[in-house]
């Protein structure tokens, strides 16, 4: 039986694309093991799939001063030794990495053992962890045409990001029933990420009196970010996040307002949902969401609003503009070459 090691972690975005690949890997006859940190989010997310999980030590590479900068290098060295020991014993045919700092010791150890590695970069520009892995990777999958200029010519492949098949299998009536919505009024779905986005939440809630005149709003506002004063507002449904019901919420949504994290926008693209993107500002990030959003805007997939520019009137204006031209945005997304990422990545894995 062919063997593959999946790795990646630190955030859900470094895990869910791996999860999306699991059914296809199993169908193709691969034995799968996941390598992650001892107690990271990846361990919790993988637990539902009955896949062996190997924990290793991991440390973060920071660009800023922090006392952990003095201790984490030793954790990375320990993680490298643990990964190399496991990989030597398990002897997989290939390693697939979705990134995050836990992946660095795994990929570098695999390369030292001459095990081919395929890595995936979600954002427009490679993050530090993937920069450390690109030199030893066989192929580097990416989501944006602009990313190719940052990669070795012979390694870069535009694949898009794998999304869970069940997201495309939602039921609109079930979503409407869950939210208590009517079928004769369009629905806006607001997504701020697994931890929520406080400023996006505030902007949407401030604009609610105007939005609810013409739309219904389902708001995935993030853990502990529900507004109890709005719980009984007609046409407005709050959830901390979506689990099994997420597919039904997507199915009923006519428009989406979202942050511009790479995996979130790839899901929106795959489901062909007209969207407004509000990227995380550069002051609190490395600016990757701004670049992601600009690429989607340039390709005709999205309207982009910068967080600092949002007012009630502007948000409502852009929602109306998007709804009026939704067919235009859907048509552009249908022309995208990123609609079959799982098949493309599976072919790369088989070639490796």
C-alpha positions as CSV (number, residue, x, y, z in Angstrom):
1,X,0.0,0.0,0.0
2,X,1.2,3.5,-0.8
3,X,2.0,5.7,2.2
4,X,1.6,9.4,2.6
5,X,2.3,11.8,5.5
6,X,0.2,14.9,5.8
7,X,1.5,17.8,7.8
8,X,0.5,21.4,8.6
9,X,-0.9,23.2,11.6
10,X,-1.0,26.2,13.9
11,X,-4.3,27.5,12.5
12,X,-7.4,25.8,11.0
13,X,-6.3,27.2,7.6
14,X,-3.2,25.0,7.7
15,X,-5.3,21.8,8.4
16,X,-8.7,22.0,6.5
17,X,-7.1,21.6,3.0
18,X,-5.4,18.5,4.2
19,X,-8.7,17.2,5.5
20,X,-10.3,17.9,2.1
21,X,-7.7,15.6,0.5
22,X,-8.3,12.7,2.8
23,X,-11.3,11.1,1.0
24,X,-9.5,11.2,-2.4
25,X,-6.3,9.8,-0.9
26,X,-8.2,6.9,0.8
27,X,-10.1,6.2,-2.5
28,X,-6.7,6.0,-4.3
29,X,-5.4,3.5,-1.8
30,X,-3.1,5.6,0.3
31,X,-2.3,4.8,4.0
32,X,-2.3,8.2,5.7
33,X,-0.5,9.4,8.8
34,X,-0.7,13.0,10.1
35,X,2.3,14.7,11.7
36,X,1.6,17.8,13.8
37,X,2.4,19.5,17.1
38,X,1.8,17.8,20.4
39,X,-1.4,19.7,21.2
40,X,-2.1,22.1,18.3
41,X,-5.5,22.7,16.6
42,X,-4.5,20.1,14.0
43,X,-4.6,17.3,16.6
44,X,-8.2,18.2,17.5
45,X,-9.3,18.6,13.9
46,X,-7.8,15.3,12.7
47,X,-9.2,13.3,15.6
48,X,-12.6,12.9,13.8
49,X,-11.0,11.0,10.9
50,X,-9.5,7.9,12.5
51,X,-6.1,8.7,11.1
52,X,-2.9,7.9,13.1
53,X,-1.5,11.1,14.5
54,X,2.1,11.7,15.4
55,X,3.0,14.7,17.6
56,X,6.4,16.4,17.5
57,X,8.0,19.4,19.2
58,X,7.6,22.7,17.3
59,X,8.7,26.3,17.7
60,X,7.8,29.5,15.9
61,X,10.1,31.6,13.8
62,X,9.4,35.2,14.8
63,X,10.4,38.4,13.1
64,X,10.0,40.4,16.3
65,X,11.6,40.3,19.8
66,X,10.2,37.7,22.1
67,X,11.8,35.7,24.9
68,X,10.7,32.5,23.1
69,X,13.1,33.3,20.3
70,X,15.8,32.0,22.6
71,X,14.0,28.7,23.4
72,X,12.0,27.8,20.3
73,X,15.1,27.0,18.1
74,X,15.8,24.1,20.5
75,X,12.2,22.9,20.1
76,X,12.6,23.0,16.3
77,X,15.7,21.0,16.5
78,X,14.0,18.5,18.7
79,X,11.0,18.4,16.3
80,X,13.3,17.8,13.4
81,X,14.9,14.8,15.2
82,X,11.5,13.4,16.1
83,X,10.2,13.8,12.6
84,X,13.3,12.2,11.0
85,X,13.1,9.2,13.4
86,X,9.4,8.7,12.6
87,X,9.8,9.1,8.8
88,X,12.8,6.8,8.7
89,X,10.7,4.1,10.4
90,X,7.5,4.7,8.5
91,X,9.1,5.2,5.1
92,X,6.3,7.1,3.3
93,X,6.2,7.5,-0.4
94,X,5.5,11.2,-0.3
95,X,4.9,14.1,2.2
96,X,2.2,16.7,1.6
97,X,2.5,19.9,3.6
98,X,0.0,22.7,4.0
99,X,2.4,24.9,5.9
100,X,2.6,26.4,9.3
101,X,5.6,26.2,11.5
102,X,5.0,22.5,12.5
103,X,5.6,21.6,8.9
104,X,9.2,22.9,8.7
105,X,10.9,20.1,10.7
106,X,8.8,17.5,8.9
107,X,9.5,18.7,5.4
108,X,13.2,19.3,6.0
109,X,13.6,15.8,7.7
110,X,11.8,14.2,4.7
111,X,14.1,15.9,2.3
112,X,17.1,14.7,4.2
113,X,15.8,11.2,3.8
114,X,15.1,11.8,0.1
115,X,11.3,11.5,0.5
116,X,9.6,13.7,-2.1
117,X,7.7,16.6,-0.6
118,X,4.8,18.6,-2.1
119,X,3.9,21.8,-0.3
120,X,1.0,24.2,-0.6
121,X,1.2,28.0,-0.2
122,X,-2.2,29.6,0.3
123,X,-1.4,33.2,0.3
124,X,-0.1,35.5,-2.5
125,X,3.4,35.6,-1.1
126,X,5.1,32.7,0.7
127,X,5.1,32.8,4.5
128,X,8.3,32.3,6.4
129,X,7.6,28.6,7.2
130,X,7.1,27.8,3.5
131,X,10.1,29.9,2.5
132,X,12.2,27.5,4.6
133,X,10.6,24.5,2.8
134,X,10.5,25.6,-0.8
135,X,14.2,24.9,-1.5
136,X,13.7,21.1,-0.7
137,X,10.2,20.7,-2.1
138,X,9.5,18.9,-5.4
139,X,6.5,21.0,-6.2
140,X,4.9,24.1,-4.7
141,X,1.1,24.4,-5.1
142,X,-0.4,27.9,-5.0
143,X,-3.7,29.7,-5.3
144,X,-2.8,32.9,-7.2
145,X,-1.1,33.5,-10.6
146,X,0.9,36.2,-9.0
147,X,2.5,33.8,-6.6
148,X,4.4,32.0,-9.4
149,X,7.0,34.9,-9.6
150,X,8.0,34.1,-6.0
151,X,8.7,30.4,-6.8
152,X,11.3,28.5,-8.7
153,X,10.0,28.2,-12.3
154,X,10.1,24.4,-12.3
155,X,8.3,24.0,-9.0
156,X,5.3,26.4,-9.0
157,X,1.9,25.0,-9.9
158,X,-1.4,26.9,-9.7
159,X,-3.8,24.4,-8.1
160,X,-6.2,26.4,-5.9
161,X,-6.9,25.3,-2.4
162,X,-8.6,21.9,-1.7
163,X,-12.0,22.4,-0.1
164,X,-14.2,19.8,1.6
165,X,-16.5,18.2,-0.9
166,X,-19.5,18.4,1.5
167,X,-19.5,22.2,1.3
168,X,-20.9,21.9,-2.2
169,X,-23.6,19.5,-1.0
170,X,-25.7,21.9,1.0
171,X,-29.5,22.2,1.0
172,X,-30.9,25.7,0.7
173,X,-34.3,25.0,2.4
174,X,-32.5,23.4,5.4
175,X,-30.4,26.6,5.7
176,X,-33.5,28.8,5.6
177,X,-35.2,26.6,8.2
178,X,-32.2,26.7,10.5
179,X,-32.2,30.5,10.4
180,X,-35.9,31.1,10.3
181,X,-35.6,32.9,7.0
182,X,-38.1,33.3,4.2
183,X,-37.3,32.1,0.6
184,X,-38.4,35.4,-1.1
185,X,-35.7,37.7,0.3
186,X,-32.0,37.4,-0.5
187,X,-29.5,36.2,2.1
188,X,-26.1,37.7,3.0
189,X,-23.7,35.4,4.8
190,X,-21.0,37.1,6.9
191,X,-17.8,35.1,7.8
192,X,-15.0,36.5,9.9
193,X,-12.9,33.4,10.3
194,X,-12.9,30.8,13.1
195,X,-12.0,33.4,15.8
196,X,-14.2,36.1,14.3
197,X,-13.3,39.6,13.2
198,X,-14.4,42.3,15.7
199,X,-14.3,45.2,13.3
200,X,-16.2,43.4,10.5
201,X,-18.8,42.3,13.1
202,X,-19.2,45.9,14.2
203,X,-19.5,47.2,10.7
204,X,-22.2,44.7,9.8
205,X,-24.2,45.2,13.0
206,X,-24.0,49.0,12.6
207,X,-25.4,48.6,9.1
208,X,-28.1,46.1,10.0
209,X,-31.1,48.5,10.2
210,X,-30.4,49.4,6.5
211,X,-29.4,46.0,5.3
212,X,-32.4,44.2,6.8
213,X,-34.8,46.4,4.7
214,X,-33.8,44.3,1.6
215,X,-31.8,41.4,2.9
216,X,-31.6,38.7,5.5
217,X,-28.3,38.2,7.3
218,X,-26.7,35.1,8.7
219,X,-23.6,36.1,10.7
220,X,-20.8,33.7,11.7
221,X,-19.3,36.1,14.2
222,X,-16.7,33.9,15.9
223,X,-16.3,32.3,19.3
224,X,-17.7,34.4,22.2
225,X,-18.6,37.3,19.8
226,X,-22.4,36.9,19.8
227,X,-24.4,40.1,20.5
228,X,-27.1,39.2,23.0
229,X,-29.0,42.5,22.3
230,X,-29.6,41.3,18.7
231,X,-30.6,37.7,19.4
232,X,-34.3,38.2,18.5
233,X,-33.8,40.6,15.6
234,X,-36.1,39.4,12.7
235,X,-34.1,38.5,9.6
236,X,-30.8,38.3,11.5
237,X,-29.3,35.0,12.7
238,X,-26.0,34.8,14.6
239,X,-23.8,31.7,15.0
240,X,-20.3,31.5,16.6
241,X,-19.2,29.4,13.6
242,X,-20.5,26.8,11.2
243,X,-20.0,23.1,11.7
244,X,-22.0,20.5,9.8
245,X,-24.6,23.1,9.0
246,X,-22.1,25.3,7.1
247,X,-22.9,23.6,3.8
248,X,-26.5,24.5,4.2
249,X,-25.7,28.1,5.1
250,X,-23.5,28.4,2.0
251,X,-26.3,26.9,-0.1
252,X,-28.8,29.5,1.0
253,X,-26.5,32.5,0.7
254,X,-26.9,34.8,-2.3
255,X,-24.0,37.0,-1.2
256,X,-21.0,36.6,1.1
257,X,-19.1,39.2,3.1
258,X,-15.8,37.8,4.3
259,X,-12.2,38.4,5.5
260,X,-9.7,37.5,2.8
261,X,-7.9,34.6,4.3
262,X,-6.8,32.3,1.5
263,X,-8.8,29.2,2.4
264,X,-12.0,31.2,3.0
265,X,-11.8,32.9,-0.3
266,X,-11.0,29.7,-2.2
267,X,-14.1,28.2,-0.7
268,X,-16.1,31.2,-1.9
269,X,-14.6,30.8,-5.3
270,X,-15.3,27.1,-5.5
271,X,-18.9,27.7,-4.5
272,X,-19.1,30.7,-6.9
273,X,-20.6,33.0,-4.4
274,X,-20.6,36.8,-5.2
275,X,-18.6,38.4,-2.4
276,X,-17.3,41.5,-0.7
277,X,-13.9,41.0,0.9
278,X,-12.7,43.0,3.9
279,X,-9.0,42.1,4.3
280,X,-7.2,42.2,7.6
281,X,-5.3,45.5,7.7
282,X,-1.5,45.6,7.3
283,X,-1.0,47.1,10.8
284,X,-2.1,43.8,12.4
285,X,-0.8,41.3,9.7
286,X,1.9,40.8,7.2
287,X,-0.5,42.2,4.5
288,X,-1.2,38.8,2.9
289,X,-5.0,39.3,3.0
290,X,-4.7,42.6,1.2
291,X,-2.8,41.0,-1.6
292,X,-5.2,38.0,-1.7
293,X,-8.2,40.4,-2.0
294,X,-6.6,42.5,-4.7
295,X,-5.9,39.4,-6.8
296,X,-9.6,38.3,-6.5
297,X,-10.7,41.9,-7.3
298,X,-8.4,42.0,-10.4
299,X,-9.7,38.7,-11.6
300,X,-13.3,40.0,-11.3
301,X,-14.3,37.7,-8.5
302,X,-14.9,40.2,-5.7
303,X,-15.6,43.7,-4.5
304,X,-12.9,44.8,-1.9
305,X,-13.5,47.2,1.0
306,X,-10.7,48.3,3.2
307,X,-11.6,48.1,6.9
308,X,-10.6,51.8,7.6
309,X,-13.0,53.0,4.8
310,X,-16.2,51.3,5.9
311,X,-19.2,53.3,6.9
312,X,-22.8,52.2,7.1
313,X,-23.7,53.8,3.8
314,X,-20.7,52.5,2.0
315,X,-21.2,48.9,3.1
316,X,-24.9,49.0,2.1
317,X,-24.0,50.7,-1.3
318,X,-21.5,48.0,-2.1
319,X,-23.9,45.2,-1.1
320,X,-26.5,46.6,-3.4
321,X,-23.9,47.0,-6.2
322,X,-22.8,43.4,-5.7
323,X,-26.4,42.1,-5.7
324,X,-27.2,44.0,-8.9
325,X,-24.2,42.6,-10.7
326,X,-24.1,39.1,-9.1
327,X,-24.3,37.3,-12.4
328,X,-21.2,39.1,-13.7
329,X,-19.2,38.0,-10.7
330,X,-20.5,34.4,-10.9
331,X,-19.5,34.3,-14.6
332,X,-16.0,35.4,-13.8
333,X,-15.6,32.7,-11.1
334,X,-16.9,30.1,-13.5
335,X,-14.0,31.0,-15.9
336,X,-11.4,30.4,-13.1
337,X,-8.8,27.7,-13.6
338,X,-8.8,26.9,-9.9
339,X,-12.0,24.9,-9.7
340,X,-10.5,21.4,-9.5
341,X,-7.7,21.7,-6.9
342,X,-8.1,18.2,-5.4
343,X,-7.7,16.5,-8.8
344,X,-4.7,18.7,-9.7
345,X,-3.0,18.0,-6.3
346,X,-3.8,14.3,-6.5
347,X,-2.0,14.1,-9.8
348,X,1.0,15.8,-8.4
349,X,1.1,13.4,-5.5
350,X,0.9,10.4,-7.8
351,X,3.7,11.8,-10.0
352,X,5.9,12.3,-7.0
